[in-house]
Amino acid sequence: MKIRVLILTLLCSLLYSCTTPKYTIMKHSQIQSQNLDNSLINYIPLEDEMIAKSALLNYSYNLLSEGKYMALENYVNTLEESGANSSDFYLAKTLSSITNQNYSEAQKSLDKVSDKDYKLLKKLLTIDLNYETERLAGGLNFKNYLKNYQDLIDSYPDNTMLRKIVAIRLRYLRYNY
């Protein structure tokens, strides 16, 4: 009996570790209450106003924050089948693909997101997705990513949450590789 419980516990922990996304998607207001240290390395910040003004992003974000990744994937697929093609839709599809660690699919969706609507977030996600794709392929050009993240920091206004998160990613690359 104890062996069965142990095996079941091990299987559950393995299943959980396989389904836990690498990136955490949070609202700015939630991130601001966090301690800004290296624990924010994989946070993707979404502006509260952006989520509030889009019913699609609001619903998608709620699914993500509740850990309902499959429900988000099903929702996005249903929207796609009905012909959705807004920037909000493609951003939701990008976030869904990121949580499923399907970075190539996320990049395809991100390419369809309007620069006008999500310029800085799109730049951050593009660098992150390229980094993940190259990392999985086994060949990273760290100097290239250091430059890309630094250029992105330089394009953010001072003292913004996005800038702080990018600075943490940059510091991680500089000192952990």
DOKEBA-507355 format. One record per residue: x, y, z of N, C-alpha, C, O in turn; residue in three letters; residue number from 0. Coordinates in nm, 4 decimals, padded with zeros to 6 digits. Example, Ala and Ser with C-alpha at 12.3 -4.5 7.8 and 13.67 -1.06 7.14 Angstrom:
! DOKEBA-507355
       n.px       n.py       n.pz      ca.px      ca.py      ca.pz       c.px       c.py       c.pz       o.px       o.py       o.pz   resn   resi
    01.3190   -00.5690    00.7800    01.2300   -00.4500    00.7800    01.3200   -00.3300    00.7800    01.4236   -00.3319    00.8465    ALA      0
    01.2850   -00.2250    00.7080    01.3670   -00.1060    00.7140    01.2900    00.0030    00.7870    01.3409    00.1138    00.8039    SER      1
//
This chain:
! DOKEBA-507355
       n.px       n.py       n.pz      ca.px      ca.py      ca.pz       c.px       c.py       c.pz       o.px       o.py       o.pz   resn   resi
    00.0816   -00.1184    00.0000    00.0000    00.0000    00.0000    00.0869    00.1261    00.0000    00.0593    00.2198   -00.0748    MET      0
    00.1912    00.1293    00.0828    00.2793    00.2446    00.0893    00.3529    00.2646   -00.0423    00.3773    00.3779   -00.0840    LYS      1
    00.3876    00.1555   -00.1068    00.4577    00.1647   -00.2345    00.3660    00.2258   -00.3405    00.4110    00.3066   -00.4216    ILE      2
    00.2387    00.1882   -00.3407    00.1430    00.2452   -00.4360    00.1287    00.3961   -00.4155    00.1254    00.4727   -00.5118    ARG      3
    00.1203    00.4370   -00.2908    00.1080    00.5800   -00.2600    00.2337    00.6535   -00.3053    00.2247    00.7626   -00.3616    VAL      4
    00.3489    00.5955   -00.2816    00.4748    00.6558   -00.3231    00.4808    00.6679   -00.4752    00.5191    00.7726   -00.5274    LEU      5
    00.4439    00.5634   -00.5455    00.4450    00.5654   -00.6919    00.3459    00.6686   -00.7446    00.3780    00.7436   -00.8368    ILE      6
    00.2270    00.6732   -00.6876    00.1262    00.7703   -00.7283    00.1754    00.9126   -00.7036    00.1557    01.0000   -00.7880    LEU      7
    00.2380    00.9366   -00.5912    00.2923    01.0686   -00.5596    00.4006    01.1076   -00.6592    00.4041    01.2216   -00.7054    THR      8
    00.4884    01.0144   -00.6924    00.5945    01.0391   -00.7888    00.5366    01.0709   -00.9265    00.5824    01.1641   -00.9926    LEU      9
    00.4379    00.9952   -00.9699    00.3755    01.0199   -01.0994    00.3065    01.1559   -01.1034    00.3147    01.2265   -01.2039    LEU     10
    00.2394    01.1927   -00.9961    00.1732    01.3231   -00.9907    00.2751    01.4370   -00.9973    00.2526    01.5370   -01.0654    CYS     11
    00.3861    01.4215   -00.9269    00.4871    01.5274   -00.9294    00.5514    01.5377   -01.0669    00.5815    01.6480   -01.1125    SER     12
    00.5732    01.4246   -01.1340    00.6261    01.4275   -01.2698    00.5283    01.4939   -01.3654    00.5683    01.5744   -01.4495    LEU     13
    00.4024    01.4611   -01.3533    00.3000    01.5211   -01.4378    00.2932    01.6713   -01.4141    00.2825    01.7484   -01.5094    LEU     14
    00.2991    01.7134   -01.2893    00.2943    01.8559   -01.2578    00.4150    01.9280   -01.3155    00.4011    02.0372   -01.3706    TYR     15
    00.5340    01.8683   -01.3036    00.6543    01.9345   -01.3538    00.6516    01.9460   -01.5054    00.7110    02.0386   -01.5605    SER     16
    00.5850    01.8553   -01.5735    00.5756    01.8613   -01.7188    00.4739    01.9651   -01.7649    00.4832    02.0142   -01.8775    CYS     17
    00.3793    01.9987   -01.6822    00.2740    02.0903   -01.7244    00.2916    02.2310   -01.6675    00.2120    02.3196   -01.6984    THR     18
    00.3924    02.2530   -01.5863    00.4162    02.3853   -01.5317    00.4883    02.4694   -01.6367    00.5965    02.4320   -01.6822    THR     19
    00.4295    02.5826   -01.6756    00.4945    02.6636   -01.7779    00.6220    02.7282   -01.7267    00.6351    02.7569   -01.6077    PRO     20
    00.7154    02.7508   -01.8175    00.8418    02.8134   -01.7818    00.8217    02.9617   -01.7514    00.8857    03.0165   -01.6617    LYS     21
    00.7331    03.0258   -01.8262    00.7080    03.1691   -01.8095    00.5816    03.1908   -01.7278    00.4838    03.1173   -01.7414    TYR     22
    00.5849    03.2923   -01.6432    00.4700    03.3307   -01.5629    00.4162    03.4616   -01.6185    00.4900    03.5590   -01.6324    THR     23
    00.2885    03.4633   -01.6499    00.2257    03.5811   -01.7082    00.1447    03.6488   -01.5989    00.0554    03.5883   -01.5396    ILE     24
    00.1770    03.7760   -01.5727    00.1122    03.8494   -01.4642    00.0826    03.9919   -01.5057    00.1451    04.0467   -01.5964    MET     25
   -00.0139    04.0505   -01.4374   -00.0438    04.1921   -01.4547    00.0646    04.2745   -01.3864    00.1273    04.2298   -01.2904    LYS     26
    00.0858    04.3963   -01.4378    00.1816    04.4878   -01.3745    00.1531    04.5054   -01.2264    00.2442    04.5024   -01.1437    HIS     27
    00.0255    04.5239   -01.1937   -00.0105    04.5504   -01.0542    00.0277    04.4336   -00.9633    00.0616    04.4551   -00.8469    SER     28
    00.0228    04.3121   -01.0136    00.0618    04.1958   -00.9330    00.2132    04.1866   -00.9206    00.2652    04.1499   -00.8152    GLN     29
    00.2831    04.2195   -01.0271    00.4290    04.2107   -01.0254    00.4874    04.3163   -00.9318    00.5877    04.2911   -00.8652    ILE     30
    00.4258    04.4334   -00.9264    00.4774    04.5407   -00.8414    00.4794    04.5014   -00.6947    00.5589    04.5550   -00.6174    GLN     31
    00.3941    04.4097   -00.6558    00.3931    04.3655   -00.5162    00.4988    04.2581   -00.4898    00.5191    04.2178   -00.3752    SER     32
    00.5659    04.2119   -00.5951    00.6695    04.1099   -00.5814    00.8039    04.1762   -00.5512    00.8250    04.2935   -00.5822    GLN     33
    00.8927    04.1007   -00.4913    01.0286    04.1460   -00.4687    01.1028    04.1365   -00.6017    01.1116    04.0283   -00.6596    ASN     34
    01.1557    04.2471   -00.6503    01.2223    04.2474   -00.7810    01.3640    04.1922   -00.7696    01.4614    04.2673   -00.7642    LEU     35
    01.3733    04.0619   -00.7662    01.5027    03.9971   -00.7683    01.5018    03.8983   -00.8840    01.4173    03.9078   -00.9730    ASP     36
    01.5934    03.8051   -00.8835    01.6034    03.7123   -00.9951    01.4856    03.6171   -01.0077    01.4768    03.5440   -01.1063    ASN     37
    01.3948    03.6157   -00.9108    01.2789    03.5285   -00.9232    01.1853    03.5762   -01.0343    01.0980    03.5010   -01.0778    SER     38
    01.2024    03.6994   -01.0802    01.1184    03.7527   -01.1876    01.1790    03.7301   -01.3259    01.1344    03.7905   -01.4235    LEU     39
    01.2785    03.6451   -01.3351    01.3479    03.6248   -01.4623    01.2538    03.5838   -01.5741    01.2724    03.6267   -01.6879    ILE     40
    01.1545    03.5032   -01.5457    01.0671    03.4522   -01.6509    00.9249    03.5075   -01.6434    00.8306    03.4413   -01.6866    ASN     41
    00.9090    03.6257   -01.5901    00.7770    03.6874   -01.5849    00.7518    03.7623   -01.7150    00.8407    03.8277   -01.7694    TYR     42
    00.6290    03.7510   -01.7631    00.5849    03.8299   -01.8776    00.4796    03.9267   -01.8244    00.3704    03.8854   -01.7854    ILE     43
    00.5129    04.0551   -01.8231    00.4209    04.1532   -01.7655    00.3183    04.2019   -01.8678    00.3540    04.2369   -01.9803    PRO     44
    00.1933    04.2040   -01.8290    00.0864    04.2576   -01.9121    00.0301    04.3807   -01.8424    00.0079    04.3796   -01.7213    LEU     45
    00.0076    04.4845   -01.9176   -00.0464    04.6071   -01.8606   -00.1908    04.5846   -01.8167   -00.2701    04.5247   -01.8894    GLU     46
   -00.2237    04.6325   -01.6986   -00.3593    04.6173   -01.6449   -00.4634    04.6785   -01.7384   -00.5705    04.6212   -01.7585    ASP     47
   -00.4317    04.7952   -01.7955   -00.5249    04.8633   -01.8854   -00.5498    04.7813   -02.0115   -00.6621    04.7760   -02.0617    GLU     48
   -00.4452    04.7178   -02.0620   -00.4556    04.6361   -02.1819   -00.5526    04.5201   -02.1582   -00.6349    04.4887   -02.2443    MET     49
   -00.5425    04.4577   -02.0429   -00.6307    04.3454   -02.0098   -00.7738    04.3953   -01.9868   -00.8702    04.3316   -02.0294    ILE     50
   -00.7862    04.5081   -01.9199   -00.9190    04.5602   -01.8866   -00.9986    04.6020   -02.0104   -01.1210    04.5888   -02.0124    ALA     51
   -00.9310    04.6518   -02.1126   -01.0043    04.7022   -02.2293   -01.0377    04.5939   -02.3314   -01.1104    04.6211   -02.4270    LYS     52
   -00.9876    04.4739   -02.3144   -01.0141    04.3658   -02.4090   -01.0780    04.2478   -02.3363   -01.0152    04.1845   -02.2515    SER     53
   -01.2028    04.2192   -02.3703   -01.2720    04.1050   -02.3087   -01.1982    03.9748   -02.3395   -01.1904    03.8864   -02.2543    ALA     54
   -01.1446    03.9628   -02.4596   -01.0716    03.8422   -02.5000   -00.9460    03.8233   -02.4145   -00.9213    03.7139   -02.3638    LEU     55
   -00.8675    03.9291   -02.3985   -00.7461    03.9193   -02.3157   -00.7798    03.9007   -02.1689   -00.7099    03.8289   -02.0975    LEU     56
   -00.8855    03.9645   -02.1239   -00.9265    03.9505   -01.9845   -00.9630    03.8049   -01.9541   -00.9182    03.7488   -01.8541    ASN     57
   -01.0430    03.7455   -02.0394   -01.0827    03.6059   -02.0191   -00.9599    03.5136   -02.0296   -00.9432    03.4217   -01.9494    TYR     58
   -00.8750    03.5397   -02.1294   -00.7536    03.4586   -02.1464   -00.6635    03.4698   -02.0246   -00.6103    03.3698   -01.9764    SER     59
   -00.6465    03.5919   -01.9749   -00.5626    03.6128   -01.8570   -00.6205    03.5411   -01.7349   -00.5463    03.4808   -01.6573    TYR     60
   -00.7514    03.5474   -01.7181   -00.8139    03.4784   -01.6048   -00.7886    03.3281   -01.6114   -00.7606    03.2661   -01.5088    ASN     61
   -00.7978    03.2692   -01.7293   -00.7675    03.1264   -01.7443   -00.6219    03.0981   -01.7086   -00.5922    03.0010   -01.6390    LEU     62
   -00.5318    03.1830   -01.7562   -00.3896    03.1649   -01.7254   -00.3623    03.1760   -01.5760   -00.2895    03.0945   -01.5193    LEU     63
   -00.4204    03.2764   -01.5131   -00.3932    03.2982   -01.3705   -00.4504    03.1865   -01.2837   -00.4036    03.1642   -01.1720    SER     64
   -00.5518    03.1162   -01.3348   -00.6089    03.0026   -01.2620   -00.5404    02.8704   -01.2994   -00.5777    02.7643   -01.2493    GLU     65
   -00.4403    02.8775   -01.3876   -00.3686    02.7568   -01.4287   -00.4478    02.6679   -01.5232   -00.4191    02.5487   -01.5341    GLY     66
   -00.5449    02.7227   -01.5904   -00.6295    02.6450   -01.6829   -00.5742    02.6572   -01.8253   -00.6358    02.7179   -01.9128    LYS     67
   -00.4569    02.5981   -01.8456   -00.3851    02.6123   -01.9721   -00.4550    02.5404   -02.0872   -00.4585    02.5904   -02.1996    TYR     68
   -00.5099    02.4241   -02.0587   -00.5829    02.3505   -02.1635   -00.7117    02.4241   -02.2002   -00.7497    02.4268   -02.3172    MET     69
   -00.7785    02.4828   -02.1031   -00.9004    02.5597   -02.1313   -00.8666    02.6797   -02.2195   -00.9433    02.7137   -02.3096    ALA     70
   -00.7519    02.7444   -02.1943   -00.7102    02.8565   -02.2787   -00.6805    02.8081   -02.4196   -00.7204    02.8717   -02.5172    LEU     71
   -00.6114    02.6969   -02.4303   -00.5808    02.6424   -02.5630   -00.7093    02.6107   -02.6394   -00.7198    02.6411   -02.7582    GLU     72
   -00.8062    02.5503   -02.5726   -00.9353    02.5201   -02.6362   -01.0082    02.6481   -02.6763   -01.0659    02.6554   -02.7847    ASN     73
   -01.0056    02.7486   -02.5894   -01.0699    02.8773   -02.6171   -01.0078    02.9422   -02.7411   -01.0793    02.9884   -02.8300    TYR     74
   -00.8752    02.9452   -02.7462   -00.8045    03.0055   -02.8593   -00.8353    02.9277   -02.9880   -00.8571    02.9879   -03.0932    VAL     75
   -00.8370    02.7948   -02.9797   -00.8686    02.7146   -03.0984   -01.0102    02.7407   -03.1474   -01.0341    02.7475   -03.2680    ASN     76
   -01.1043    02.7555   -03.0544   -01.2430    02.7859   -03.0912   -01.2512    02.9221   -03.1600   -01.3201    02.9374   -03.2609    THR     77
   -01.1811    03.0200   -03.1053   -01.1791    03.1530   -03.1670   -01.1178    03.1492   -03.3064   -01.1661    03.2144   -03.3989    LEU     78
   -01.0113    03.0722   -03.3196   -00.9444    03.0617   -03.4496   -01.0370    02.9982   -03.5528   -01.0429    03.0427   -03.6674    GLU     79
   -01.1090    02.8945   -03.5121   -01.2032    02.8284   -03.6035   -01.3151    02.9224   -03.6454   -01.3703    02.9082   -03.7545    GLU     80
   -01.3490    03.0181   -03.5603   -01.4561    03.1133   -03.5935   -01.4033    03.2331   -03.6716   -01.4794    03.3242   -03.7042    SER     81
   -01.2736    03.2338   -03.7019   -01.2169    03.3379   -03.7872   -01.1587    03.4581   -03.7154   -01.1387    03.5623   -03.7778    GLY     82
   -01.1312    03.4471   -03.5879   -01.0727    03.5591   -03.5132   -00.9360    03.5939   -03.5715   -00.8573    03.5055   -03.6052    ALA     83
   -00.9089    03.7243   -03.5829   -00.7779    03.7637   -03.6359   -00.7314    03.9000   -03.5827   -00.6550    03.9691   -03.6501    ASN     84
   -00.7756    03.9388   -03.4650   -00.7328    04.0661   -03.4053   -00.5974    04.0489   -03.3365   -00.5525    03.9371   -03.3113    SER     85
   -00.5342    04.1611   -03.3072   -00.4076    04.1575   -03.2319   -00.4282    04.0936   -03.0956   -00.3423    04.0195   -03.0478    SER     86
   -00.5421    04.1220   -03.0326   -00.5712    04.0623   -02.9018   -00.5781    03.9101   -02.9131   -00.5262    03.8386   -02.8273    ASP     87
   -00.6421    03.8610   -03.0189   -00.6503    03.7164   -03.0400   -00.5111    03.6568   -03.0561   -00.4780    03.5570   -02.9920    PHE     88
   -00.4296    03.7180   -03.1417   -00.2962    03.6623   -03.1664   -00.2067    03.6724   -03.0426   -00.1207    03.5870   -03.0215    TYR     89
   -00.2261    03.7755   -02.9613   -00.1507    03.7830   -02.8361   -00.1948    03.6716   -02.7414   -00.1107    03.6085   -02.6774    LEU     90
   -00.3245    03.6469   -02.7317   -00.3747    03.5374   -02.6471   -00.3218    03.4032   -02.6972   -00.2847    03.3168   -02.6177    ALA     91
   -00.3186    03.3863   -02.8288   -00.2668    03.2612   -02.8860   -00.1167    03.2476   -02.8579   -00.0677    03.1380   -02.8308    LYS     92
   -00.0452    03.3586   -02.8646    00.0978    03.3577   -02.8326    00.1196    03.3150   -02.6878    00.2036    03.2296   -02.6597    THR     93
    00.0438    03.3747   -02.5963    00.0582    03.3419   -02.4538    00.0217    03.1959   -02.4270    00.0863    03.1295   -02.3460    LEU     94
   -00.0807    03.1464   -02.4944   -00.1190    03.0058   -02.4796   -00.0055    02.9148   -02.5265    00.0273    02.8165   -02.4600    SER     95
    00.0536    02.9475   -02.6402    00.1642    02.8662   -02.6927    00.2862    02.8724   -02.6016    00.3559    02.7724   -02.5844    SER     96
    00.3124    02.9884   -02.5436    00.4254    03.0018   -02.4510    00.4044    02.9137   -02.3282    00.4980    02.8475   -02.2833    ILE     97
    00.2836    02.9119   -02.2736    00.2595    02.8295   -02.1544    00.2706    02.6814   -02.1867    00.3002    02.6007   -02.0986    THR     98
    00.2471    02.6451   -02.3126    00.2632    02.5054   -02.3550    00.4045    02.4772   -02.4039    00.4332    02.3675   -02.4519    ASN     99
    00.4921    02.5752   -02.3919    00.6320    02.5673   -02.4339    00.6451    02.5309   -02.5817    00.7386    02.4615   -02.6217    GLN    100
    00.5505    02.5784   -02.6617    00.5542    02.5623   -02.8065    00.5991    02.6961   -02.8647    00.5178    02.7749   -02.9129    ASN    101
    00.7302    02.7200   -02.8592    00.7845    02.8514   -02.8900    00.7780    02.8862   -03.0385    00.7620    03.0034   -03.0728    TYR    102
    00.7898    02.7887   -03.1264    00.7811    02.8189   -03.2701    00.6394    02.8616   -03.3071    00.6217    02.9539   -03.3865    SER    103
    00.5386    02.7959   -03.2507    00.3991    02.8347   -03.2753    00.3709    02.9720   -03.2133    00.2984    03.0531   -03.2709    GLU    104
    00.4284    02.9968   -03.0966    00.4116    03.1272   -03.0320    00.4688    03.2382   -03.1200    00.4092    03.3453   -03.1321    ALA    105
    00.5841    03.2125   -03.1810    00.6460    03.3128   -03.2678    00.5603    03.3410   -03.3908    00.5482    03.4560   -03.4330    GLN    106
    00.5009    03.2370   -03.4481    00.4124    03.2567   -03.5639    00.2940    03.3451   -03.5274    00.2557    03.4329   -03.6047    LYS    107
    00.2362    03.3224   -03.4108    00.1230    03.4042   -03.3663    00.1681    03.5458   -03.3339    00.0999    03.6426   -03.3675    SER    108
    00.2831    03.5575   -03.2686    00.3342    03.6893   -03.2306    00.3619    03.7754   -03.3537    00.3434    03.8970   -03.3495    LEU    109
    00.4056    03.7141   -03.4619    00.4322    03.7888   -03.5846    00.3061    03.8577   -03.6371    00.3160    03.9553   -03.7116    ASP    110
    00.1892    03.8090   -03.5998    00.0625    03.8656   -03.6467    00.0055    03.9707   -03.5508   -00.0979    04.0314   -03.5787    LYS    111
    00.0735    03.9916   -03.4383    00.0316    04.0942   -03.3421    00.0784    04.2297   -03.3947    00.1920    04.2440   -03.4398    VAL    112
   -00.0094    04.3275   -03.3884    00.0217    04.4617   -03.4384    00.1276    04.5293   -03.3521    00.1185    04.5297   -03.2293    SER    113
    00.2285    04.5868   -03.4183    00.3294    04.6642   -03.3465    00.2668    04.7864   -03.2807    00.3113    04.8313   -03.1751    ASP    114
    00.1644    04.8389   -03.3438    00.0986    04.9601   -03.2939    00.0388    04.9364   -03.1554    00.0456    05.0235   -03.0686    LYS    115
   -00.0196    04.8189   -03.1352   -00.0889    04.7914   -03.0104    00.0031    04.7459   -02.8971   -00.0187    04.7819   -02.7814    ASP    116
    00.1041    04.6681   -02.9292    00.1852    04.6039   -02.8247    00.3341    04.6088   -02.8585    00.4035    04.5076   -02.8483    TYR    117
    00.3823    04.7238   -02.8978    00.5179    04.7371   -02.9509    00.6258    04.6808   -02.8579    00.7012    04.5923   -02.8982    LYS    118
    00.6344    04.7307   -02.7347    00.7425    04.6895   -02.6449    00.7250    04.5459   -02.5963    00.8225    04.4715   -02.5858    LEU    119
    00.6018    04.5072   -02.5667    00.5773    04.3691   -02.5253    00.6127    04.2728   -02.6382    00.6693    04.1661   -02.6142    LEU    120
    00.5794    04.3105   -02.7599    00.6109    04.2259   -02.8756    00.7621    04.2113   -02.8923    00.8111    04.1026   -02.9229    LYS    121
    00.8360    04.3207   -02.8724    00.9825    04.3130   -02.8811    01.0383    04.2183   -02.7749    01.1243    04.1353   -02.8040    LYS    122
    00.9887    04.2314   -02.6518    01.0349    04.1443   -02.5432    01.0059    03.9977   -02.5757    01.0936    03.9122   -02.5634    LEU    123
    00.8835    03.9695   -02.6167    00.8463    03.8312   -02.6470    00.9235    03.7762   -02.7661    00.9571    03.6578   -02.7683    LEU    124
    00.9518    03.8592   -02.8641    01.0297    03.8146   -02.9800    01.1690    03.7702   -02.9364    01.2170    03.6648   -02.9782    THR    125
    01.2332    03.8500   -02.8531    01.3671    03.8136   -02.8043    01.3584    03.6863   -02.7207    01.4394    03.5953   -02.7380    ILE    126
    01.2611    03.6792   -02.6305    01.2455    03.5615   -02.5452    01.2211    03.4351   -02.6279    01.2803    03.3306   -02.6011    ASP    127
    01.1342    03.4452   -02.7278    01.1017    03.3274   -02.8097    01.2208    03.2841   -02.8940    01.2457    03.1645   -02.9092    LEU    128
    01.2944    03.3799   -02.9488    01.4154    03.3442   -03.0233    01.5173    03.2778   -02.9322    01.5825    03.1807   -02.9706    ASN    129
    01.5305    03.3310   -02.8107    01.6218    03.2730   -02.7117    01.5831    03.1281   -02.6818    01.6683    03.0393   -02.6840    TYR    130
    01.4557    03.1046   -02.6539    01.4104    02.9692   -02.6208    01.4280    02.8732   -02.7377    01.4679    02.7583   -02.7185    GLU    131
    01.3984    02.9194   -02.8578    01.4128    02.8343   -02.9764    01.5589    02.7953   -02.9966    01.5894    02.6786   -03.0211    THR    132
    01.6492    02.8928   -02.9863    01.7920    02.8630   -03.0019    01.8443    02.7775   -02.8875    01.9262    02.6882   -02.9091    GLU    133
    01.7975    02.8042   -02.7662    01.8417    02.7254   -02.6503    01.8043    02.5788   -02.6688    01.8850    02.4898   -02.6420    ARG    134
    01.6832    02.5543   -02.7141    01.6386    02.4165   -02.7356    01.7129    02.3501   -02.8505    01.7326    02.2286   -02.8501    LEU    135
    01.7540    02.4287   -02.9481    01.8300    02.3740   -03.0619    01.9757    02.3482   -03.0252    02.0469    02.2781   -03.0970    ALA    136
    02.0200    02.4053   -02.9125    02.1538    02.3763   -02.8631    02.2608    02.4764   -02.9006    02.3785    02.4519   -02.8740    GLY    137
    02.2252    02.5875   -02.9608    02.3286    02.6850   -02.9962    02.2823    02.8270   -02.9723    02.1993    02.8799   -03.0462    GLY    138
    02.3367    02.8884   -02.8680    02.2984    03.0256   -02.8355    02.4132    03.1212   -02.8623    02.5290    03.0904   -02.8340    LEU    139
    02.3804    03.2367   -02.9166    02.4760    03.3453   -02.9318    02.4475    03.4447   -02.8197    02.3664    03.5358   -02.8359    ASN    140
    02.5144    03.4269   -02.7062    02.4849    03.5072   -02.5876    02.5082    03.6559   -02.6106    02.4321    03.7392   -02.5615    PHE    141
    02.6138    03.6895   -02.6854    02.6417    03.8310   -02.7110    02.5260    03.8958   -02.7858    02.4927    04.0116   -02.7609    LYS    142
    02.4652    03.8221   -02.8765    02.3509    03.8723   -02.9515    02.2336    03.9018   -02.8575    02.1680    04.0052   -02.8705    ASN    143
    02.2075    03.8110   -02.7631    02.0961    03.8318   -02.6698    02.1261    03.9416   -02.5688    02.0358    04.0150   -02.5286    TYR    144
    02.2517    03.9538   -02.5274    02.2895    04.0643   -02.4399    02.2615    04.1977   -02.5097    02.2062    04.2899   -02.4498    LEU    145
    02.3004    04.2064   -02.6368    02.2763    04.3280   -02.7142    02.1263    04.3532   -02.7318    02.0800    04.4657   -02.7131    LYS    146
    02.0504    04.2492   -02.7675    01.9063    04.2662   -02.7901    01.8346    04.3122   -02.6641    01.7518    04.4032   -02.6696    ASN    147
    01.8654    04.2503   -02.5506    01.8019    04.2915   -02.4251    01.8447    04.4330   -02.3853    01.7631    04.5107   -02.3357    TYR    148
    01.9729    04.4667   -02.4069    02.0193    04.6019   -02.3744    01.9500    04.7052   -02.4623    01.9088    04.8103   -02.4133    GLN    149
    01.9365    04.6765   -02.5919    01.8648    04.7679   -02.6822    01.7203    04.7856   -02.6373    01.6652    04.8954   -02.6453    ASP    150
    01.6600    04.6788   -02.5906    01.5220    04.6858   -02.5441    01.5115    04.7709   -02.4176    01.4187    04.8507   -02.4042    LEU    151
    01.6051    04.7544   -02.3253    01.6070    04.8368   -02.2037    01.6180    04.9842   -02.2411    01.5505    05.0695   -02.1835    ILE    152
    01.7036    05.0122   -02.3379    01.7240    05.1516   -02.3786    01.5995    05.2126   -02.4418    01.5850    05.3348   -02.4437    ASP    153
    01.5093    05.1291   -02.4938    01.3881    05.1821   -02.5573    01.2721    05.1989   -02.4590    01.1712    05.2604   -02.4934    SER    154
    01.2848    05.1454   -02.3374    01.1790    05.1594   -02.2365    01.1948    05.2903   -02.1615    01.3065    05.3370   -02.1395    TYR    155
    01.0832    05.3492   -02.1223    01.0928    05.4658   -02.0325    01.1530    05.4221   -01.8988    01.1391    05.3067   -01.8585    PRO    156
    01.2194    05.5148   -01.8310    01.2799    05.4843   -01.7013    01.1751    05.4406   -01.6005    01.0587    05.4803   -01.6075    ASP    157
    01.2189    05.3584   -01.5071    01.1377    05.3150   -01.3930    01.0062    05.2479   -01.4307    00.9059    05.2660   -01.3617    ASN    158
    01.0053    05.1722   -01.5373    00.8861    05.0951   -01.5711    00.9090    04.9495   -01.5340    01.0226    04.9027   -01.5275    THR    159
    00.8009    04.8797   -01.5103    00.8102    04.7392   -01.4725    00.8758    04.6566   -01.5832    00.9588    04.5701   -01.5555    MET    160
    00.8389    04.6832   -01.7073    00.8983    04.6079   -01.8183    01.0493    04.6268   -01.8227    01.1239    04.5316   -01.8454    LEU    161
    01.0930    04.7477   -01.8012    01.2367    04.7749   -01.8031    01.3081    04.6974   -01.6926    01.4156    04.6416   -01.7150    ARG    162
    01.2489    04.6940   -01.5744    01.3096    04.6217   -01.4627    01.3171    04.4718   -01.4916    01.4166    04.4068   -01.4597    LYS    163
    01.2124    04.4179   -01.5516    01.2118    04.2747   -01.5825    01.3152    04.2416   -01.6903    01.3830    04.1393   -01.6823    ILE    164
    01.3267    04.3276   -01.7900    01.4275    04.3050   -01.8945    01.5674    04.3161   -01.8338    01.6569    04.2401   -01.8708    VAL    165
    01.5870    04.4095   -01.7415    01.7166    04.4238   -01.6750    01.7526    04.2962   -01.5975    01.8691    04.2567   -01.5932    ALA    166
    01.6538    04.2335   -01.5374    01.6785    04.1075   -01.4661    01.7185    03.9974   -01.5647    01.8097    03.9196   -01.5366    ILE    167
    01.6509    03.9904   -01.6801    01.6882    03.8915   -01.7818    01.8318    03.9156   -01.8296    01.9095    03.8215   -01.8455    ARG    168
    01.8652    04.0409   -01.8517    01.9991    04.0771   -01.8973    02.1035    04.0389   -01.7926    02.2069    03.9808   -01.8258    LEU    169
    02.0767    04.0714   -01.6672    02.1699    04.0363   -01.5590    02.1861    03.8850   -01.5498    02.2970    03.8362   -01.5280    ARG    170
    02.0780    03.8109   -01.5659    02.0832    03.6644   -01.5622    02.1755    03.6118   -01.6728    02.2595    03.5252   -01.6482    TYR    171
    02.1593    03.6641   -01.7934    02.2447    03.6192   -01.9044    02.3915    03.6519   -01.8789    02.4794    03.5694   -01.9035    LEU    172
    02.4172    03.7731   -01.8291    02.5554    03.8142   -01.8062    02.6258    03.7283   -01.7026    02.7429    03.6943   -01.7199    ARG    173
    02.5567    03.6930   -01.5957    02.6246    03.6306   -01.4827    02.5971    03.4826   -01.4646    02.6587    03.4194   -01.3787    TYR    174
    02.5084    03.4263   -01.5413    02.4789    03.2842   -01.5250    02.5203    03.2001   -01.6438    02.4912    03.0805   -01.6472    ASN    175
    02.5863    03.2581   -01.7395    02.6331    03.1795   -01.8544    02.7768    03.2072   -01.8821    02.8338    03.1503   -01.9752    TYR    176
//
